[in-house]
Amino acid sequence: MIIKELYVISKAGLCRFHYKASFSDYDIDETLFAGFIAALQNFTDSMAKVQIEYLAMSEDQIHLVSVSDIIIVAIMSITGAEQKIIDQLLTFIGKKFVDNYQKYLDRPNFQWDTIVENFTKQIEFIWADKEVYEEAKRGLITELFDKVIRKQISPEILQWKITSLFINSPQNEIVKTIDKVQKLHVMVSRLITDPILESEINESFNKSIDDLSKALPKKRRFLIVYCEDSIMYDIIFNKALGMNFFCIPVRSLTDIGGIVYNWSEESPYSILYLANTVSEEDLQTLGQYSTPEKRTYLWLEEIPTFAINYRLKHASIVIVKQKPEFIDIIQEVLKEKDIKSEKTSSDSESAILQTSE
């Protein structure tokens, strides 16, 4: 989202704040512009069924949002961004302005130019930091999912929205989005009672994941992660992302089986199983999902004797030391014998790990 100019205008038509980007080529009379915007907003407020989302110009758009007694106006380049996201970000700016300067709005002699530098520093990250914008977009996925459940929109619209919103995002943001979709995906069976709708939503999510995955580099490392601690999973996901690993969260061994049996990626996967302990039955199931090239790594608080014995007979199961640092797991996964398709030498791998630390 590229904002060229930003205004805070009172309902009385007075400009209280004006930000102009260095690359903006507009030369706007603040007084005339503020009066025009206030008149336009007051007109739409008087007509219940009229709402102006934005004004289109030849190359840019003017977006406006009312917050309390002020109007937030942004002149921005046309990006195809979702209108609701723009409204949310402008509303955030408006609320921050009201929180800081509400008490000065009725003071006729207040020097508004004195707040420009300070307020700009408070809000500039919103359009300067792409992560803020991408996170705002991801927030829409849950809302869209809820609308599908309520049958307000179709699963096809859900899939199209997810793909179109993120297909051109930075790669690390695409990975975060896929993770978000995966987490919602595993919730479908618990939230939907209609088998037809459940199937359609699953297909929609799978299509979105597939479309977004195609925008990522071909050579990726995948970690199918079973983790009982959601906070720990988030830590693993964020650290793995920085090391070019893509985590796929699962809630059960059944989920792991579904992923493994339908695996179509050229890249190998590894399974991380993080739990207090593991039952003998679950260990045998994990063994069925594992091969010498696609190993399972057990990170357990309590290691039962049968797990140690099983490990001695099956090279596809690796028991990581109890309560290891995350880097210890990655060192295991990155071993050349575990990912045979990797041509990187062990020295190069060590350099990568040291850099990541």
DABEL-V77185 format. One record per run of one state. SS is the DSSP state (@ for helix, = for strand, . for the rest). FROM is the first residue (numbers start at 1). TO is the last residue. If there is no record, write none. Layout:
ss->SS from->FROM to->TO
ss->SS from->FROM to->TO
This chain:
ss->. from->1 to->2
ss->= from->3 to->10
ss->. from->11 to->14
ss->= from->15 to->20
ss->. from->21 to->29
ss->@ from->30 to->45
ss->. from->46 to->53
ss->= from->54 to->56
ss->. from->57 to->59
ss->= from->60 to->67
ss->. from->68 to->69
ss->= from->70 to->77
ss->. from->78 to->82
ss->@ from->83 to->104
ss->. from->105 to->111
ss->@ from->112 to->123
ss->. from->124 to->124
ss->@ from->125 to->128
ss->. from->129 to->129
ss->@ from->130 to->149
ss->. from->150 to->154
ss->@ from->155 to->166
ss->. from->167 to->170
ss->@ from->171 to->185
ss->. from->186 to->187
ss->@ from->188 to->191
ss->. from->192 to->194
ss->@ from->195 to->213
ss->. from->214 to->220
ss->= from->221 to->227
ss->. from->228 to->229
ss->@ from->230 to->241
ss->. from->242 to->244
ss->= from->245 to->250
ss->. from->251 to->252
ss->@ from->253 to->261
ss->. from->262 to->268
ss->= from->269 to->275
ss->. from->276 to->279
ss->@ from->280 to->289
ss->. from->290 to->295
ss->= from->296 to->300
ss->. from->301 to->304
ss->@ from->305 to->313
ss->. from->314 to->316
ss->= from->317 to->319
ss->. from->320 to->325
ss->@ from->326 to->333
ss->. from->334 to->345
ss->@ from->346 to->356
ss->. from->357 to->357
